[in-house]
Structure formats: C-alpha cells, structure tokens
C-alpha cells in the first residue's frame, strides 16, 4: 500500500452569466459562482484557488464580508466570511482563514427564500458584526444581523431582523448604509422591476419601515450603491448612486437637516427646485435631492459602485469617501466617473472595454480594495481586469485573468505528448490549456492558462479526440450535428507552443516548415472556420465592399499572432482559431463520442441513437478521412469507446447496458478487418465509462448502477469478469486507468462520480500477471474542496503509462460544474 498525496494544479472555469455574481473581498480574493460551486480566484496570480461545494442549484450571488468597500475596517481581521446565494433561495455562509488559507462551511441561513436569490448586500457595523440583506424573486427582502466568532472555527450568531414583502414586482438591487449623525439607524435602498427606488429605515435589530420612494428611472433598476458619509462645507450627507436599463445613472444626495435650521427662511436657489422627498429616520431627517445624471452608456447599465474608501489616518478608523464611481454596461464598456475640480460636474474620466466582435457586454464591474484595479465579468463567462500602472497620470492596462467554460464541460483530451490539454463544452467552444513557465518568479514555477480557443462553434460540442502519431497537431470534434470536424494546428499555435514548453524537441522545425496556414477566420454563422494562409497574411484582404449588408453580419478579420505571454479574452476569442480541414459525414444523429487509436491511424465515432442501425460505430482512416468500417453491435447510444494500448481491440460501452470488444486488424494500407470478439450485458443500468489497462488486455466499466467491474479479454472469443469493486454510494460516470508497473501489472484506477467526487483505487495482480478479487483496495479519496461540485464527465491521466523515475502523475478531469481540473498525485 503506497501513500498518496493529491494536490490541485489547476482549475479552469467561467463565471455564471448573472448580475451580482462577483465580489472582490478585502482579503484581495475574488469570489464568483461557477454553476453550483462558489469559485475563488486570486487576481495577482490569475489562478482559481478552490471551489466551495454546498449548493444544489446554480449560484446567483456572492458577497464577501468584508468586501473591498469595507477593507479599511479589515486591517486586523484573521477570518473573512463569504455569503453565497443560489437559484433555489438557499444562502450559505463560509469562513476563510487568512493564516492558512483554509475554508470552512459555517452555516446555511435558516429561513430560505422560496425562489432564487437576486441580490445580497451587507455592511460591516464593527469588526465582529455585520448586517446583511437578501432579495429574491419571491418578492421578499430579508434583513439579518450576524455576529462573527472572535476565534477561528467558533459559532456565528445569526438573527433575522426583518422580512419585508415588496409585492409582485421583485427587487433585484439592494444597498445598506448607516445614516450619518444617527449611527443606530440604517437605511436600506432597494430597486427592481417597478422602476422606483424604495428607501426603508430601521434599527440594526428592529423592524424596517418604508420611508420614501424615488421616481426618475424609466426602466428596471439594476444596481444601487450607498456611499459612506460625505462631509462637505459643514454639511453631512450620504450619496446613493443608481443605474438602470434606461441606460442612465443617477446620483442622489441625502443631506442631514439641522433641526434648528428648519425655522430659518429658505433661500431660493436652483437646488430647492430639484429637491425630492424628505427621509425621516428616528429623530433625524434627511433632504433628498438629485445630485447628477450621468449619460454615457449606450446600453443597459448593470452595475455601479463607489470607489472603496481610503483611510486617512494611521489607525484606519477615520476614512473618507472618494468621489469616484465605476459603472459597467451591456455596451461592452466600463466607465469611471468623477466630478470636475472646478465646476463639480460629473464627467467620464476613464473608459475601458471589450472591442472584440464576440463579447455581448458586461454584467458587472468591481473595484479592487485599494482601487488600483477594476474587474468586469461578461456575457461569455469571461473576466476582464485592468490595472492602473501609470505613476503621474492614469494608464489602465489589461491584466491576465483566469478563464474557462461557462457551461458543462463534456470531454477532455491530452495532446499526444501531454504538452497541453484540450476541452470541449456545451458553451460551444474548444479550449486549450497549457502550463506556462513564469520566468518572472524565482522558482520558475509553471502556472496553467488557456492559451488558445481552436473552435468557436454554433452547436454544443459533445466530444473530442486528439490524433496521436507523427505530423502536425490535429483533433476531431463532434457537436450536436451529424458531421465530425477535423482541425489542424496553424503556424501561430505551433510557435506559441514552443514558447510555452521549455524543450523544443516536439516541435521540430520541419513541422513548422510544412505548415502553410497561419490561423483561421470565423464564418458569419459560426460553423466552419476558414484558413488564413501564410502568404495571404501579409496582404490584407479588402472587405470594404459590403454595401447593402448590415455591418453586424460581416465578421472582422482575425489577426493570428505568436503569443509570448498568456493571452487575455480579446485575443483568445478571436485570434487563436484553428482551421477546419475536413468534415466526416456518415452519422444519422448528433455525435456523442470519439476516440483515436494510439498510432494515429484510425478514429472511431458514435452518435446519439435509439435503434441498432443508428447506433453503429464508424471507423475513419486518418489522413484520407475515408470511412473504412461500420461496426454493428449496440441498439442504443454508444457512450464511450477506447482502443487498447496495442491497438488490437476497440472497446465500446453503451446505454443498452452492454459492452462490445472488437478485434481490429490492419490489412495493407487501406483495408481494415474487424470482428466482434464479445458482447455482454455488464451492468443493470446505463454504462457511462470504460478504460483499458495500459499494460494488458484488462479493462474497467463504470455504470449508473453504482458499480465498477474489471474484465479481461481471455481468448479471441471470450471476455471474463475478474472482479467487481465494492459498490459506490452514487452512480459512476468516469474512469481512467493508469499503469504503474508493467512487470507486476500494477495499476491505479481513477473513478469519478455523479456527485463530483473522485477516488483512486489500487489494482494489484496475483503474481501470475492476472488481477484478482482480493487485490483491489481504495488508495485515496479526494478532498471535496478539490473535487467537482456536480457530475464528473471525464477523467484522463496525462501519461497513462507511468515512467519508473517520476513520483508524480497528473490527472485531468472535467465536469458538469463548468470546470476543468488538473490534479497532481504523488505516489511514495
């Protein structure tokens, strides 16, 4: 029995496409929802650190306590907290310890909303105390008071102050603040589908009463943010900024009225004509007026946020509110607004944005705690980060961010030498992730990044296989369409790859010399990708003669470049496509699974099927791409296929609960002989996965009936059941077999389950080279904080045959939680 240690190497995930999903904490970390997990990423390293399992539904909102707005109160805090709310109304509180960077599930907020949570807002009353409010589609807003433990791991005291029913039109934006001059009183601003801003007042643990409403916006309110108190010219006021789908942003001022001044004769000034209602809270009253209307966005404004306060004193108690607002809109831009020094008129001083054709706009924008960076999250599940690198004047430059799929990841495949990993997803993209050597850091660490997006498609992609063997890098992808598509690496990718990997052995100059294609262009419908040739790249084509066409229909030219550092979203989405070289026609339904043999001579494909004629497996010859065989055996969809490591057999498993083993013989150059060796009903429910032993003719099958069985091809006509692993608690959805030692036939089987968890099992032989029942033992169960938070779709070892000298092996996985993950397993 060996000891095994499992570590996270990489997580790639996209952000859920909802407003209020992202929060930048005073800890410097950013939280976001990725399907039903809460993902945490570090902007400094552009790496996702972990995902928190606990939600059963998609995560809509996350909020740090304290977030960047209250960073000035968080200087001495050792524990930070995080709230996350999901589409079923559940809100969970998490604890993060700064000392050892460990996470802990604290509690689920008891009184859940009946429908999805739309917004969470909070204020830190003191270092140990916070008040938060949550809004939901069920038309309620709940206000809670929470007292944090003084020691790590202690109990949080949570009490519900109030539950407000706001009517049939739910609230989607909230903001809380302490009223200046009366710190016991809180003001809660809420806005939503009735186009009005509603203000409620109440004490920290008492009821909230409706105070007044502000009418000005002409469409849904999407975001609200209350500032900290502002002291100007002897006046004490609070500023509220609101944004709406009417494309406008408004700043409202609430000024504390001096009780003695009310008798004085009112001065007639312009300000008195634009005064709004008076907000009465306890013994104080506040005059509300419109401070400014900011017009600059051309589409819905999804978020507005005041710049986080900076501390003016050493102790960090006194602080002032900078007059600066960040707004993010569906028009693909983020703007920073500030009042002009002399006139006080609010102007747009910084504009950053997405210029690429494919992004559909931003769902939200956030300040970093020290306000030198701004982060947006967009329609494509992507992040966009800009940092102010200017010294004397502002200079906002794009920065690296983590990226990943924004829908379920259906399949993964390693490059033939393991240089990179490719993943495909229902978000209709194929992505390439690779380790990038950080020359800047002292240890020369490698960090993984997305380095290319070879295919951006118009259908959900279900399966991928990388062609092994010599020559250029190629892959075959299958989507919800009847054709499989073959892609070939362009020159720009080959050159980028030689930057990424330190050794240039695998990209010999002769491969690069043969490749005449520099990159690829997207077609207007997003289905086929046309090559850009090396000679043509120097003479730009004239696309100006498009009279009579709407400009949105014309697609801009891609500019393939060699990347010398990890790319950002704008480059990935547009300039890293691979040209499509062939289409494989034959199947009658949408493609479901693909695999390639280990010599790079054959590709097998299957499609979704309800009958035996449709369920046949097609064999394609690599290179000529002719159909060289149609294997009939199954009556329903073939869910996975794999060639044995000596390419003698093809194993297929299916929804019809059977597996089939075919013997494959190459006869001459073009002819293939194949015959069915065995077909057997192996499980009581659908078989999801299969995997061959890299050192022999044993294979494993995993099924919805919660079992994993190990079989051996005995003779050319029979397959024998060797052993069944003890039943698992939940359905088994992915398997991958790693060969540890060819002499003793030892192996390690990775098992992925429907709940997202992964286990490794030792498989040892009896001594005569055969596996037996007694020799399967659990090696390690992965920590849930490392694992997926929903179904594991595929597992794959980086090199299935472990070399003798290395102690660590890498395992890749992908899941329905939008994540691709890479683990390093150390065997000692």
C-alpha positions, -999 to +999 in steps of 0.1 A: +000+000+000+015+033-011+010+067+004-006+092-020-009+129-018-032+148-041-028+185-049-047+209-070-026+221-100-052+240-120-089+249-122-104+265-153-140+278-150-161+306-164-184+328-144-222+323-143-239+348-165-259+367-139-257+401-124-244+404-087-224+372-092-190+385-084-175+401-053-140+414-046-131+409-009-110+429+015-088+397+015-078+406-020-096+375-034-125+375-058-155+351-055-179+341-082-205+314-090-195+287-114-226+265-119-235+253-084-200+259-069-185+291-055-151+297-071-124+318-055-096+333-076-065+354-068-061+384-092-024+385-085-017+350-099-047+348-123-054+313-108-086+299-094-077+286-059-106+265-050-143+258-054-167+255-024-192+226-026-226+230-009-252+245-032-276+222-051-286+249-076-268+274-097-251+302-077-265+337-084-248+359-059-217+360-038-206+387-013-175+390+009-178+402+045-159+425+044-158+433+007-135+459-009-158+487+003-150+478+040-114+470+035-105+499+058-122+481+087-105+448+080-068+455+087-065+432+117-091+405+107-078+369+106-111+354+094-130+367+065-165+355+056-184+349+024-221+347+016-234+329-015-270+326-027-284+303-053-313+298-077-333+279-052-332+306-025-305+290-003-279+312+013-247+298+027-221+314+050-184+304+046-153+312+067-119+318+052-089+319+074-061+342+062-034+324+083-035+290+065-058+299+036-084+272+047-121+273+040-149+262+063-187+257+057-202+277+086-240+275+082-269+277+059-291+307+066-322+291+081-352+309+066-347+303+029-363+323+001-390+304-019-373+314-052-339+323-064-317+349-046-312+380-068-290+402-047-272+403-014-258+434+003-241+440+036-224+465+059-197+458+085-210+475+116-178+466+135-151+441+130-172+414+147-206+424+135-224+428+101-259+434+088-269+419+055-300+419+034-310+395+006-336+399-021-354+372-040-377+366-070-403+356-045-409+393-037-393+393-002-363+411+012-348+396+044-325+415+068-301+396+090-277+405+118-247+383+122-221+383+149-188+366+140-168+345+164-137+360+179-118+328+175-114+306+144-139+279+140-163+294+166-201+297+162-216+326+142-247+341+159-273+349+132-306+366+138-333+377+114-341+414+120-369+417+095-386+402+065-402+426+040-427+417+014-423+441-015-451+429-038-454+411-071-425+430-087-394+417-070-363+436-061-330+430-079-307+456-064-301+464-027-277+486-007-273+492+030-257+521+050-255+536+084-272+570+084-247+598+093-254+616+125-275+587+137-254+555+136-281+534+152-304+539+122-297+521+090-311+529+055-319+501+031-323+511-006-339+487-029-348+488-066-363+464-091-389+458-117-412+487-108-386+513-119-386+531-085-360+532-057-376+524-023-359+536+009-365+518+042-352+528+076-347+508+107-325+499+136-299+472+135-321+446+151-355+461+147-381+464+121-376+484+089-402+509+079-409+523+045-396+559+044-400+571+008-395+563-028-376+580-056-391+580-091-369+591-120-357+560-139-379+548-168-369+511-168-358+484-143-333+494-116-303+471-119-278+484-093-277+506-062-248+517-040-248+539-010-216+558-001-200+563+033-209+597+048-196+627+030-187+659+049-186+690+026-190+727+036-203+718+070-230+695+055-233+659+064-247+638+036-249+603+021-248+597-016-267+570-034-259+560-070-284+541-091-282+525-126-310+512-148-319+496-180-329+531-192-290+534-198-288+563-173-270+566-139-283+589-112-266+602-081-289+611-052-279+632-022-293+627+013-284+657+034-288+656+072-311+686+081-301+707+111-332+707+134-326+744+143-322+754+107-357+744+098-372+777+112-349+799+091-362+813+059-355+790+029-331+805+005-344+804-030-318+786-051-317+763-080-312+734-056-345+739-040-363+733-072-348+698-077-354+687-041-370+653-036-388+639-006-376+641+030-364+609+046-373+607+083-354+582+104-359+583+142-352+618+153-333+628+122-345+639+088-326+639+055-334+661+025-331+641-007-321+658-040-308+648-074-271+654-075-264+644-110-275+624-140-247+606-158-253+598-195-226+579-213-235+543-218-254+531-249-270+501-234-284+488-200-261+497-171-259+466-150-237+479-121-225+510-104-201+510-075-184+538-054-147+537-052-137+519-019-128+544+008-092+550+017-081+555+052-068+590+060-054+582+095-028+557+106-052+538+129-075+533+100-107+544+118-112+577+100-117+574+063-132+594+035-153+585+005-136+592-028-158+610-053-154+583-080-179+558-095-173+527-116-201+517-140-204+486-162-228+481-191-241+458-217-224+481-243-191+463-235-176+493-217-167+502-181-165+539-172-151+557-142-169+589-134-155+618-112-166+654-106-146+681-123-124+700-099-137+735-107-174+731-118-182+699-098-199+685-129-196+647-131-175+636-161-164+603-175-127+602-169-117+566-178-132+542-204-121+506-208-139+479-227-141+449-249-136+457-285-140+422-298-168+413-321-180+383-300-185+397-265-220+407-256-213+431-228-206+433-191-228+420-163-209+439-135-178+458-126-159+459-093-131+479-077-101+463-060-097+471-023-070+497-030-088+510-061-059+505-085-076+477-105-111+472-119-127+439-129-156+432-152-174+399-159-190+394-192-216+375-213-191+348-223-184+338-187-152+358-190-133+381-167-117+414-178-092+431-155-075+464-159-048+478-136-037+514-133+000+512-140+005+550-145+026+569-120+018+605-127-013+600-148-038+572-152-028+544-175-052+514-174-037+482-189-054+448-193-041+420-170-042+382-170-073+366-155-085+330-151-108+317-178-128+287-186-161+273-199-194+288-189-214+256-195-210+219-187-176+206-200-183+174-219-149+159-228-112+164-225-081+151-243-044+154-237-020+163-265-001+133-278+029+141-257+009+157-229+021+193-237-014+207-234-049+197-226-079+203-248-115+205-235-149+209-252-181+221-238-218+229-242-207+266-243-199+257-280-161+263-276-130+241-277-102+254-255-065+246-250-049+248-215-012+246-210+015+252-183+032+285-189+066+289-173+068+320-152+102+334-158+095+363-135+092+342-103+122+330-086+113+293-085+105+292-122+070+279-113+047+269-141+011+281-140-016+268-163-035+292-186-059+290-215-036+295-245-059+290-274-096+286-284-093+264-315-131+262-322-159+287-315-190+269-328-227+273-333-236+240-317-229+224-283-198+203-285-200+168-270-167+150-277-131+155-288-102+133-296-066+143-303-049+125-332-018+106-319+012+098-342+035+120-361+030+152-381+011+184-371-012+186-342-048+176-352-080+169-334-115+158-343-145+173-326-182+162-325-210+185-317-249+184-317-247+180-355-243+149-378-208+157-390-175+154-372-150+181-379-112+177-383-090+206-372-053+212-379-029+234-359-019+267-375+016+280-375+008+307-349-002+280-324+030+259-331+052+289-324+032+298-293+036+263-281+074+264-284+073+295-261+052+276-236+072+245-233+109+248-225+121+220-247+116+224-284+120+187-292+084+180-301+081+209-325+108+203-349+114+230-374+103+207-403+067+205-390+067+243-388+082+245-423+054+223-437+025+243-422+014+269-446-016+281-426-011+309-401-045+309-385-083+308-391-112+332-396-147+328-382-176+324-406-206+346-400-228+317-388-200+304-366-199+269-380-169+265-404-135+281-398-116+292-429-078+291-431-056+322-433-025+313-454+010+325-446+014+343-480-020+359-478-015+372-443+009+399-455-016+414-479-048+422-460-079+414-480-102+443-487-136+437-471-149+472-475-172+464-505-201+453-483-227+478-494-261+465-487-250+444-458-256+452-422-222+457-405-231+433-377-232+405-402-197+410-415-171+394-394-138+412-388-106+395-399-086+375-373-050+385-367-032+353-357-002+362-336+025+343-317+019+347-280+048+354-257+027+356-226-007+341-216-034+357-237-064+377-225-101+371-236-100+395-266-071+376-281-085+342-273-120+347-286-108+359-319-072+353-330-064+317-318-088+297-340-076+266-359-086+260-395-110+232-402-095+207-427-122+180-432-158+171-424-167+135-417-202+127-430-220+095-421-239+095-388-276+099-388-278+118-355-258+142-333-223+129-324-218+116-289-183+101-286-150+099-304-117+081-299-084+077-318-060+047-318-025+050-303-007+051-337-028+079-351-042+057-379-079+053-370-107+074-355-139+058-342-171+078-338-206+072-325-238+092-323-270+095-302-291+065-311-325+049-303-321+019-327-294-005-338-288+008-374-281+043-360-260+031-331-233+017-353-197+028-348-179+044-378-142+039-383-123+066-403-088+065-417-066+093-405-052+113-435-075+102-463-105+105-439-123+078-457-149+057-439-132+022-435-157+004-413-191+004-396-193-017-365-227-030-355-234-043-321-254-019-299-290-009-300-287+025-281-262+053-279-225+042-275-214+064-246-176+059-247-151+040-268-114+033-263-087+014-282-065-010-263-029+003-260-016-022-286-045-011-309-056-047-312-091-042-297-117-015-297-139-014-266-173+003-266-199+008-239-235+018-244-268+029-229-281-005-237-261-018-207-238-039-229-201-036-237-186-048-270-150-057-278-140-057-315-107-070-328-091-047-353-066-058-379-049-035-404-046-054-438-024-035-462-026+003-462-063+009-468-081-022-456-092-029-421-105-062-409-127-061-378-148-087-359-169-087-328-150-107-301-175-104-273-207-086-264-220-089-229-247-073-206-223-060-180-244-038-157-280-033-146-282+004-157-265+025-184-227+021-187-212+056-187-175+049-189-147+024-198-109+023-197-082-002-207-053-013-186-023+004-204-002-028-199-026-055-208-060-066-221-079-059-189-105-031-189-129-014-164-165-004-169-185+020-147-222+024-146-252+042-132-258+010-111-231+024-088-206-004-096-172-007-113-163-040-129-129-052-142-129-076-171-102-094-191-101-104-228-091-141-223-091-156-258-101-142-291-137-151-284-143-146-247-142-119-220-142-129-183-152-109-153-123-106-129-136-086-101-163-061-090-152-032-068-173-027-036-205-007-046-202+031-046-228+054-030-237+071-062-236+064-100-201+061-116-197+084-146-159+084-154-130+061-153-093+063-162-067+035-157-030+044-150-004+017-155+022+018-126+044-012-133+043-034-165+061-063-148+037-068-120+007-054-139+000-029-111-024-001-118-043+028-104-079+034-114-094+068-111-132+068-105-154+099-110-189+101-097-222+119-103-218+139-071-185+153-084-162+133-061-131+114-073-115+083-058-083+063-067-082+025-064-051+003-063-053-027-087-026-053-079-021-087-096-019-121-081+016-127-092+009-145-125+001-112-141-037-115-136-058-093-114-079-109-088-107-100-064-086-096-033-063-071-049-084-040-053-081-016-025-090+021-021-059+043-024-073+078-018-105+098-017-101+134-030-110+162-006-144+176-016-129+211-017-106+198-045-133+180-064-161+189-088-194+201-074-215+182-099-211+152-123-176+143-133-179+138-171-144+126-180-111+116-163-078+113-181-042+106-170-016+128-186+006+098-195-013+066-189+020+046-186+038+060-156+076+062-161+097+045-135+116+076-123+087+100-117+069+100-084+041+124-095+015+118-122-011+143-133-049+136-137-072+158-156-110+159-151-139+178-164-174+182-151-209+195-154-199+223-130-182+241-159-148+232-145-117+216-160-093+205-132-058+191-131-045+172-100-010+161-092-009+127-075+024+120-056+030+082-051+055+074-024 
